[in-house]
Amino acid sequence: MFASKAGADTDPDWFINVKATPAVTVEVGTETRAFTARQAEGDERDQIWEKQKADFPAFAGYEASTDRIIPVVVLDPA
């Protein structure tokens, strides 16, 4: 998941909540699944972020709109 907030200068509220309580449930199709959320760091974050920008170029615009590093959240099955 990408805490872009469309390039705003602050993190979205959901990201703050997930950092505080990383046990999350996510709807995948018609199923609800349990995950543990964690913030990607370093090379892992950079690789995921670069792929996201390549697949969805609007994210490059979000990055250009802010000085913050946009957080990338990985969901690991619980």
Secondary structure, DSSP 8 states (H G I E B T S, - for coil): -B--GGG-SS--HHHHHHHH--EEEEEETTEEEEEEEEE--HHHHHHHHHHHHHH-THHHHHHHT-SS---BEEEEE-
